[in-house]
C-alpha cells in the first residue's frame, strides 16, 4: 500500500468503491488523511464499511471542507451525464482526480512508465513489467490492470511503476508525469464518455503532459491519428520520441515485420515462435515494450529473455484448451471490432463465437477477415444485427448463449477440421447482456472448453 501521509491536512471524497476506489479509501484512512466515501451499490458500501471506510451520503457532504473528489474511472464526471456527486464537486469548485494522481502526489520522484492506446494496453503493460522483473529491476505493475494504483508497494530509488492508463484516468491527471509514455494506437472507442473522437484523443494525449527533458515518448504510428500525435510530439525539446511501425523501417525507431523486431541500429530479434504473442498487433505491443525497456537501459539479451518467457494474460487470445488438432482460444477482452480484427488476423480456419452488446458499426468492418472463418456462432443481444451483417458473406448459426455456441463450434470443428483449426471466442461486443464482465465471460469459456471430452488444458491455470 502507498503511504499517503504527505497529504495529511487534506480531506477527500472517494466516489466508487470497487477495486481502485476501495484501495484509495483504505490508503487514505491508513495514513490518517480525512476521507469519506460513497458508492451507489449497496454491496460495495457494505464491503467498504467492513474494511473500515467511513461512508457519507452524497447529500450530506460539506464541500467547503473537501480538498478534492477522487472518482473511480468507470464513473462519468462529464459525459454522457455527470454523476450527481461529480456535479456537486464541480459546482463547489473542487478538483476531480483519480487514484493515479494520488500516487503521483505521494511519490513525486518515482520513475513511471505509462501505457495507453485503444487496444493492447494490458498486454504491453504486463509485458514491460515481466521484462523488468526478469531483468532484476524492482517494479510494480497496476493502474487499469491488476491492482489499483494505491495498492501497489512503495519502491525505493531505481524502482519503476508500470501503469496501464485508460482515457478515463488520463483526463483526471493533474501532476502525474510519465518518464516513459507509451502510445500504442487509437481507434474510435468510449465516444459516449468523450463526446467524439477529438475528445477521446484529447484525453489520451494527456499521457504526454508534463514530460520533461530526458523523458521518452514511444508512439505507434500505424494509424493516422497516431501519426499526427507523433508529429506534434517529435519537436519537444529534450524529449526522445521513438516511433514504432509495422512492415517498414522507421528512422530512429523500432519496426516489426515477418516475425522480427528491428531496432533503430538494425539489431533484430526473432520472436515469431512466442505462442503468447501471436499476430501483428502483438508484434506492435512487443516493439513498444522493447523501446520502453531499452530507454530504461535494460540489456537487449534480457529483453529477449523476457519476450520469450512472457506467460500471456487471461482473456487476450489466451490458449485455454486443445482437443485433437483444434485449439480453443479465449479472447473475451475483444469488446470491439478493432480488437476482434487483431484476433481474426492471427489465425486461419476459425470457428468464431461472437456477440453480446454490440458497439457502433457491429462487425461490418471485419469483412476483410471473413475468408479466414469457416463458421460463425452468434450469441446475445447482437444476434439479429450480426446475422444481418453476415448474411450471404459467411455461414453462421444462432446459438443464443455461450455454452450452446461452444458446443456447436466444438462439434463442427471436430467433424470438419482435417488439419489444425481454432475455436475462437472473440465477441466484438461488451458482455453485460449475459455476464458481469468480460472476465466473467472469459472465465466461463475457459472452464467450458476445458470440460470438453478429450480436452487438454493449455496456458495458465484457471
C-alpha positions in Angstrom: 0.0 0.0 0.0 1.2 3.5 -0.9 1.8 5.8 2.1 -0.3 9.0 1.7 0.9 10.6 4.9 2.3 13.5 2.9 -1.3 14.5 2.2 -2.3 15.0 5.9 -4.3 18.1 6.4 -6.3 17.5 3.2 -9.7 15.9 3.1 -11.1 13.9 0.2 -14.3 12.3 -1.0 -13.9 8.9 -2.7 -16.7 8.1 -5.2 -16.8 4.4 -6.3 -15.7 1.6 -4.0 -14.7 -1.2 -6.4 -11.0 -2.2 -6.7 -9.3 1.2 -7.2 -11.8 3.2 -5.0 -11.6 0.8 -2.1 -7.8 0.8 -2.2 -7.8 4.6 -2.3 -10.1 4.9 0.8 -8.1 2.3 2.7 -4.8 4.1 1.9 -6.2 7.5 3.0 -7.5 6.0 6.2 -4.3 4.2 7.0 -2.4 7.5 6.6 -4.7 9.5 8.8 -5.9 11.6 5.9 -9.5 12.8 6.1 -11.8 10.7 3.8 -15.4 9.9 3.3 -16.7 7.6 0.6 -19.8 6.6 -1.4 -20.9 4.0 -3.9 -24.3 3.6 -5.4 -24.1 -0.1 -5.0 -25.2 -1.3 -1.5 -22.9 -4.4 -1.6 -19.9 -2.2 -2.3 -20.8 0.1 0.5 -21.1 -2.9 2.9 -17.7 -4.2 1.8 -16.2 -0.7 2.4 -17.7 -0.5 5.9 -16.2 -3.9 6.7 -12.8 -2.5 5.6 -13.1 0.4 8.0 -14.1 3.0 5.4 -16.4 5.9 6.6 -19.4 6.4 4.3 -21.1 9.7 3.6 -24.5 10.1 2.0 -23.9 12.4 -1.1 -26.4 14.9 0.1 -24.7 15.4 3.5 -21.2 16.3 2.2 -20.0 19.7 3.2 -17.8 20.6 0.1 -16.3 23.6 1.9 -14.2 21.1 3.9 -13.2 19.0 1.0 -9.9 19.2 -0.9 -10.9 17.2 -4.0 -13.1 14.4 -5.2 -11.3 11.1 -6.1 -13.5 9.4 -8.6 -13.3 5.8 -10.0 -12.6 5.7 -13.7 -15.8 4.0 -14.6 -18.0 6.8 -13.2 -18.7 9.7 -15.6 -17.6 13.1 -14.5 -18.8 14.9 -17.7 -20.4 12.9 -20.4 -22.9 11.3 -21.1 -24.1 12.8 -17.8 -22.0 13.6 -14.7 -22.7 11.5 -11.6 -24.5 13.8 -9.1 -21.5 13.7 -6.7 -19.2 14.8 -9.5 -21.7 17.6 -10.5 -21.8 18.7 -6.8 -18.0 18.7 -6.6 -17.6 20.8 -9.8 -20.3 23.2 -8.6 -18.3 23.7 -5.4 -15.2 24.4 -7.4 -13.4 21.2 -6.3 -10.9 19.3 -8.4 -11.9 15.9 -9.7 -9.0 13.5 -9.8 -8.2 9.7 -9.7 -6.1 7.3 -7.7 -3.2 7.5 -10.2 -3.0 11.2 -9.5 -2.8 10.4 -5.8 0.1 8.0 -6.4 1.9 10.7 -8.3 1.5 13.1 -5.4 2.7 10.6 -2.9 5.8 9.5 -4.8 6.8 12.5 -6.9 10.4 11.3 -7.5 9.4 7.8 -8.7 10.0 6.6 -12.2 6.8 6.0 -14.1 6.2 4.1 -17.3 2.7 4.8 -18.6 0.9 2.9 -21.4 -2.2 3.9 -23.3 -3.9 3.0 -26.6 -7.3 1.8 -27.7 -6.0 -1.8 -27.9 -3.0 -3.6 -26.5 -2.6 -1.6 -23.3 -2.8 -4.6 -20.9 -0.5 -6.9 -22.8 2.1 -4.2 -23.3 1.9 -3.1 -19.6 2.2 -6.7 -18.4 5.0 -7.5 -20.9 7.1 -4.5 -19.8 6.6 -5.5 -16.2 7.6 -9.0 -16.9 10.7 -8.0 -18.8 11.8 -5.7 -15.9 11.2 -8.4 -13.3 13.2 -10.9 -15.4 16.0 -8.3 -15.7 16.1 -7.8 -11.9 14.6 -4.2 -12.0 12.3 -3.6 -9.0 8.9 -2.7 -10.4 5.2 -2.6 -9.6 2.5 -3.1 -12.3 -1.0 -1.8 -11.9 -3.4 1.1 -12.7 -6.1 0.0 -15.1 -4.8 -3.6 -14.9 -4.4 -5.8 -11.8 -4.0 -3.8 -8.6 -5.2 -0.3 -8.1 -2.5 2.4 -8.1 -2.6 2.9 -4.3 -2.5 -0.9 -3.6 1.0 -1.0 -5.2 4.1 -1.4 -2.9 6.3 1.5 -2.2 9.5 1.4 -4.3 13.0 2.6 -3.4 15.1 4.7 -5.7 15.6 2.8 -9.0 12.3 1.1 -8.9 9.7 1.6 -11.7 5.9 1.9 -11.6 4.5 0.4 -14.8 0.9 1.7 -15.2 -1.8 1.0 -17.8 -3.8 4.2 -18.1 -7.2 4.5 -19.8 -8.6 7.6 -21.3 -10.9 7.9 -18.2 -7.8 8.0 -15.9 -5.7 10.2 -18.2 -8.4 13.0 -18.2 -8.2 13.1 -14.4 -4.5 13.7 -14.0 -3.1 17.0 -12.8 0.6 16.5 -11.7 1.4 13.0 -12.9 4.5 12.8 -15.2 5.4 9.8 -17.3 9.1 9.3 -17.6 8.3 6.9 -20.4 4.9 7.4 -22.2 3.9 4.6 -24.5 1.1 5.3 -27.0 0.1 2.2 -29.0 -2.7 3.2 -31.3 -6.1 4.9 -31.4 -9.4 4.0 -33.0 -12.9 5.1 -32.1 -14.0 3.9 -28.6 -15.7 5.3 -25.5 -17.2 8.1 -27.6 -20.2 8.3 -25.2 -17.8 9.3 -22.4 -15.7 11.8 -24.5 -18.3 13.3 -26.9 -16.5 12.4 -30.1 -13.2 11.2 -31.5 -11.5 14.5 -30.9 -12.5 14.4 -27.2 -11.2 10.8 -26.9 -7.9 11.6 -28.4 -7.6 14.8 -26.3 -8.0 12.7 -23.1 -5.4 10.2 -24.3 -2.8 12.9 -25.2 -2.6 13.7 -21.5 -0.2 10.9 -21.2 2.5 13.2 -22.6 1.6 16.2 -20.4 4.3 17.4 -18.0 7.0 15.3 -19.6 10.4 16.9 -19.2 13.8 16.9 -20.8 15.3 13.4 -20.5 11.9 11.7 -20.8 10.8 9.4 -23.6 7.7 9.1 -25.8 7.2 5.7 -27.6 4.5 6.1 -30.2 3.0 3.6 -32.6 2.4 5.3 -36.0 0.3 2.8 -37.9 -2.9 4.8 -37.8 -3.4 8.4 -39.0 -4.4 10.0 -35.6 -1.3 8.4 -34.0 0.9 9.7 -36.8 -0.5 13.2 -36.1 0.3 12.8 -32.4 3.9 11.7 -33.3 4.3 14.8 -35.5 3.2 17.0 -32.6 5.4 15.2 -30.0 8.6 15.0 -32.1 9.8 18.6 -31.7 9.5 18.9 -27.9 13.0 19.9 -26.6 14.9 17.3 -24.8 12.2 14.6 -25.0 13.1 11.5 -27.1 10.3 10.4 -29.4 10.6 6.8 -30.6 8.3 5.8 -33.5 7.1 2.2 -33.8 5.9 1.0 -37.2 4.8 -2.2 -38.9 6.4 -3.7 -42.0 8.7 -0.7 -42.8 11.9 0.7 -41.4 11.4 3.9 -39.4 14.2 6.4 -38.7 15.2 6.4 -35.0 12.5 3.9 -34.1 11.6 0.2 -33.9 9.8 -1.8 -36.6 8.3 -5.2 -36.7 7.9 -7.4 -39.8 7.9 -11.1 -40.7 8.1 -12.1 -37.0 11.1 -9.9 -36.2 11.7 -6.8 -34.2 14.2 -4.4 -35.7 15.9 -1.7 -33.6 17.0 1.7 -34.9 20.6 0.4 -35.5 19.5 -2.7 -37.4 19.7 -5.1 -34.5 16.9 -7.6 -34.9 15.4 -10.5 -32.9 13.1 -13.3 -34.0 10.1 -13.7 -31.7 7.8 -15.5 -34.2 7.7 -18.6 -32.1 6.4 -17.0 -28.9 2.9 -18.5 -28.6 1.7 -15.9 -26.1 2.3 -13.0 -28.5 0.5 -14.1 -31.8 -0.2 -11.7 -34.6 1.0 -8.4 -35.9 -0.8 -6.5 -33.1 1.2 -8.3 -30.5 4.3 -7.5 -32.6 3.4 -3.9 -32.1 3.0 -4.5 -28.3 6.4 -6.2 -28.2 8.1 -3.5 -30.2 6.7 -0.8 -27.9 7.8 -2.8 -24.9 11.2 -3.2 -26.4 11.6 0.6 -27.0 10.5 1.4 -23.4 12.8 -1.1 -21.8 15.8 0.0 -24.0 15.2 3.6 -22.8 15.3 2.2 -19.2 18.8 0.7 -20.1 17.6 -3.0 -19.9 20.2 -5.0 -21.8 18.9 -6.4 -25.1 19.6 -10.0 -24.1 17.4 -9.5 -21.0 14.6 -8.1 -23.1 14.8 -11.1 -25.5 14.6 -13.4 -22.5 11.6 -11.6 -21.2 9.8 -11.7 -24.5 10.4 -15.5 -24.8 9.3 -16.2 -21.3 6.2 -14.0 -21.3 3.3 -16.1 -20.0 0.5 -14.0 -21.5 -2.7 -12.5 -20.0 -6.1 -14.1 -19.5 -8.9 -13.2 -21.9 -6.4 -11.9 -24.6 -6.0 -14.6 -27.2 -5.5 -17.0 -24.3 -5.0 -20.6 -25.5 -7.1 -22.5 -22.9 -7.6 -26.0 -24.3 -6.8 -28.4 -27.1 -8.9 -31.3 -28.4 -7.0 -33.1 -31.2 -5.8 -30.5 -33.7 -8.3 -27.9 -32.6 -7.2 -25.1 -30.2 -9.7 -23.2 -28.1 -8.9 -19.5 -27.6 -10.4 -17.1 -25.1 -10.3 -13.6 -26.4 -13.2 -12.3 -24.3 -11.3 -8.9 -23.8 -12.1 -8.2 -27.5 -15.1 -6.0 -26.8 -15.0 -4.0 -30.1 -14.5 -4.8 -33.8 -10.9 -3.5 -33.9 -9.8 -5.8 -31.1 -11.5 -8.7 -32.8 -9.8 -7.9 -36.1 -6.5 -8.4 -34.3 -7.5 -11.9 -33.3 -9.0 -12.8 -36.7 -5.8 -11.7 -38.5 -3.8 -14.1 -36.3 -5.4 -17.4 -37.4 -7.0 -19.3 -40.2 -9.7 -22.0 -40.2 -11.6 -20.2 -37.5 -14.8 -21.3 -35.8 -15.8 -17.9 -34.4 -18.0 -17.3 -31.4 -19.2 -13.6 -31.3 -22.0 -11.5 -29.8 -23.1 -9.7 -26.7 -23.9 -5.9 -26.5 -22.8 -4.5 -29.9 -20.6 -1.5 -30.4 -21.3 1.1 -33.1 -20.7 -0.4 -36.5 -21.1 -4.0 -35.3 -18.9 -6.5 -37.3 -19.2 -4.9 -40.7 -15.6 -3.6 -40.5 -14.4 -7.2 -40.1 -15.3 -8.2 -43.7 -11.7 -8.4 -44.9 -11.2 -11.3 -42.5 -14.3 -13.3 -43.4 -12.3 -15.7 -45.7 -10.5 -17.0 -42.6 -13.8 -18.0 -40.9 -15.3 -21.4 -41.5 -18.5 -20.8 -39.5 -19.7 -18.1 -37.0 -21.8 -18.8 -33.9 -23.9 -15.9 -32.7 -24.9 -15.2 -29.1 -26.5 -12.5 -27.0 -28.3 -9.2 -27.9 -26.3 -8.6 -31.1 -27.6 -11.8 -32.8 -30.1 -10.2 -35.1 -27.7 -7.3 -36.0 -24.8 -9.6 -36.7 -26.9 -12.1 -38.6 -27.9 -9.3 -41.0 -24.3 -8.2 -41.4 -23.0 -11.7 -42.1 -25.9 -12.9 -44.3 -24.6 -14.0 -47.7 -21.0 -13.5 -46.6 -20.2 -16.4 -44.4 -22.2 -19.3 -42.8 -23.5 -18.7 -39.3 -25.7 -20.2 -36.6 -27.9 -18.5 -34.0 -26.9 -20.1 -30.7 -28.2 -17.8 -28.0 -25.8 -18.4 -25.2 -22.1 -19.2 -24.8 -22.4 -22.9 -23.8 -24.6 -23.6 -26.8 -22.2 -21.7 -29.1 -19.2 -23.6 -27.8 -20.9 -27.0 -28.1 -21.9 -26.2 -31.7 -18.5 -24.9 -32.6 -16.8 -27.8 -31.0 -18.9 -30.3 -32.8 -18.4 -28.7 -36.2 -14.7 -28.1 -35.7 -14.0 -31.7 -34.7 -16.1 -33.0 -37.6 -14.8 -30.8 -40.3 -11.3 -29.7 -39.4 -8.9 -32.1 -41.2 -5.9 -30.1 -40.1 -5.4 -27.5 -37.4 -8.2 -25.1 -36.6 -9.2 -22.8 -33.8 -12.5 -22.2 -31.9 -12.2 -18.6 -31.1 -14.3 -16.6 -28.6 -13.7 -13.0 -29.8 -17.0 -11.4 -29.3 -16.5 -7.9 -30.7 -19.1 -6.9 -28.0 -19.5 -5.8 -24.5 -20.5 -8.6 -22.1 -23.2 -7.1 -20.0 -26.2 -8.6 -21.6 -25.4 -12.0 -20.2 -22.3 -11.6 -18.0 -21.0 -9.4 -15.2 -17.8 -8.5 -17.2 -15.6 -9.7 -20.0 -13.6 -11.5 -17.3 -16.7 -13.4 -16.1 -17.5 -14.4 -19.7 -13.9 -15.4 -20.4 -13.6 -17.5 -17.2 -16.8 -19.3 -18.2 -15.5 -20.1 -21.7 -12.2 -21.4 -20.3 -14.0 -23.7 -17.9 -16.4 -24.9 -20.6 -13.6 -25.6 -23.1 -11.5 -27.5 -20.6 -14.6 -29.6 -19.7 -15.0 -30.8 -23.3 -14.4 -34.5 -23.9 -10.8 -35.2 -24.5 -9.7 -31.6 -23.7 -6.2 -30.9 -22.7 -5.7 -27.7 -20.7 -3.3 -25.1 -22.2 -1.8 -21.9 -20.8 -2.2 -20.6 -17.3 -4.2 -22.3 -14.6 -7.8 -21.2 -14.1 
